[in-house]
Amino acid sequence: MTLVRSIIYGYLGAILGGLAVAAVAMPLNASLETAAGAASVTGIVLGLMGLMLPWRKAIRAGISK
């Protein structure tokens, strides 16, 4: 179950990161290239954080026993 959650959280993190950059770039009238560059980096970072979240919880649960 941890693997499935990891994949789901990773995708959700990447999607939300890209949407957050788009929500900021649109009112600032940023160019498409600038917004895409920032969204890809933000999506990678938040996707990796989402991938790691279930594994951190599983490791902490094992350590606290």
MODELLER restraints for C-alpha pairs under 7 A, 6 or more apart:
rsr = mdl.restraints
at = mdl.atoms
rsr.add(forms.Gaussian(group=physical.xy_distance, feature=features.Distance(at['CA:2:A'], at['CA:54:A']), mean=5.94, stdev=0.5))
rsr.add(forms.Gaussian(group=physical.xy_distance, feature=features.Distance(at['CA:2:A'], at['CA:55:A']), mean=6.76, stdev=0.5))
rsr.add(forms.Gaussian(group=physical.xy_distance, feature=features.Distance(at['CA:5:A'], at['CA:54:A']), mean=6.45, stdev=0.5))
rsr.add(forms.Gaussian(group=physical.xy_distance, feature=features.Distance(at['CA:6:A'], at['CA:50:A']), mean=6.64, stdev=0.5))
rsr.add(forms.Gaussian(group=physical.xy_distance, feature=features.Distance(at['CA:6:A'], at['CA:51:A']), mean=4.56, stdev=0.5))
rsr.add(forms.Gaussian(group=physical.xy_distance, feature=features.Distance(at['CA:6:A'], at['CA:52:A']), mean=6.74, stdev=0.5))
rsr.add(forms.Gaussian(group=physical.xy_distance, feature=features.Distance(at['CA:6:A'], at['CA:54:A']), mean=5.64, stdev=0.5))
rsr.add(forms.Gaussian(group=physical.xy_distance, feature=features.Distance(at['CA:7:A'], at['CA:51:A']), mean=6.09, stdev=0.5))
rsr.add(forms.Gaussian(group=physical.xy_distance, feature=features.Distance(at['CA:9:A'], at['CA:50:A']), mean=4.58, stdev=0.5))
rsr.add(forms.Gaussian(group=physical.xy_distance, feature=features.Distance(at['CA:9:A'], at['CA:51:A']), mean=5.86, stdev=0.5))
rsr.add(forms.Gaussian(group=physical.xy_distance, feature=features.Distance(at['CA:10:A'], at['CA:47:A']), mean=4.26, stdev=0.5))
rsr.add(forms.Gaussian(group=physical.xy_distance, feature=features.Distance(at['CA:10:A'], at['CA:48:A']), mean=6.08, stdev=0.5))
rsr.add(forms.Gaussian(group=physical.xy_distance, feature=features.Distance(at['CA:10:A'], at['CA:50:A']), mean=4.23, stdev=0.5))
rsr.add(forms.Gaussian(group=physical.xy_distance, feature=features.Distance(at['CA:10:A'], at['CA:51:A']), mean=4.43, stdev=0.5))
rsr.add(forms.Gaussian(group=physical.xy_distance, feature=features.Distance(at['CA:11:A'], at['CA:47:A']), mean=6.02, stdev=0.5))
rsr.add(forms.Gaussian(group=physical.xy_distance, feature=features.Distance(at['CA:13:A'], at['CA:43:A']), mean=6.77, stdev=0.5))
rsr.add(forms.Gaussian(group=physical.xy_distance, feature=features.Distance(at['CA:13:A'], at['CA:46:A']), mean=4.83, stdev=0.5))
rsr.add(forms.Gaussian(group=physical.xy_distance, feature=features.Distance(at['CA:13:A'], at['CA:47:A']), mean=4.49, stdev=0.5))
rsr.add(forms.Gaussian(group=physical.xy_distance, feature=features.Distance(at['CA:13:A'], at['CA:50:A']), mean=5.43, stdev=0.5))
rsr.add(forms.Gaussian(group=physical.xy_distance, feature=features.Distance(at['CA:14:A'], at['CA:43:A']), mean=3.95, stdev=0.5))
rsr.add(forms.Gaussian(group=physical.xy_distance, feature=features.Distance(at['CA:14:A'], at['CA:44:A']), mean=6.10, stdev=0.5))
rsr.add(forms.Gaussian(group=physical.xy_distance, feature=features.Distance(at['CA:14:A'], at['CA:46:A']), mean=5.49, stdev=0.5))
rsr.add(forms.Gaussian(group=physical.xy_distance, feature=features.Distance(at['CA:14:A'], at['CA:47:A']), mean=4.32, stdev=0.5))
rsr.add(forms.Gaussian(group=physical.xy_distance, feature=features.Distance(at['CA:15:A'], at['CA:43:A']), mean=6.51, stdev=0.5))
rsr.add(forms.Gaussian(group=physical.xy_distance, feature=features.Distance(at['CA:17:A'], at['CA:39:A']), mean=6.65, stdev=0.5))
rsr.add(forms.Gaussian(group=physical.xy_distance, feature=features.Distance(at['CA:17:A'], at['CA:42:A']), mean=5.40, stdev=0.5))
rsr.add(forms.Gaussian(group=physical.xy_distance, feature=features.Distance(at['CA:17:A'], at['CA:43:A']), mean=4.74, stdev=0.5))
rsr.add(forms.Gaussian(group=physical.xy_distance, feature=features.Distance(at['CA:17:A'], at['CA:46:A']), mean=6.09, stdev=0.5))
rsr.add(forms.Gaussian(group=physical.xy_distance, feature=features.Distance(at['CA:18:A'], at['CA:39:A']), mean=4.59, stdev=0.5))
rsr.add(forms.Gaussian(group=physical.xy_distance, feature=features.Distance(at['CA:18:A'], at['CA:40:A']), mean=6.83, stdev=0.5))
rsr.add(forms.Gaussian(group=physical.xy_distance, feature=features.Distance(at['CA:18:A'], at['CA:42:A']), mean=6.53, stdev=0.5))
rsr.add(forms.Gaussian(group=physical.xy_distance, feature=features.Distance(at['CA:18:A'], at['CA:43:A']), mean=5.42, stdev=0.5))
rsr.add(forms.Gaussian(group=physical.xy_distance, feature=features.Distance(at['CA:21:A'], at['CA:35:A']), mean=6.83, stdev=0.5))
rsr.add(forms.Gaussian(group=physical.xy_distance, feature=features.Distance(at['CA:21:A'], at['CA:38:A']), mean=6.83, stdev=0.5))
rsr.add(forms.Gaussian(group=physical.xy_distance, feature=features.Distance(at['CA:21:A'], at['CA:39:A']), mean=5.50, stdev=0.5))
rsr.add(forms.Gaussian(group=physical.xy_distance, feature=features.Distance(at['CA:22:A'], at['CA:35:A']), mean=6.61, stdev=0.5))
rsr.add(forms.Gaussian(group=physical.xy_distance, feature=features.Distance(at['CA:25:A'], at['CA:35:A']), mean=6.04, stdev=0.5))
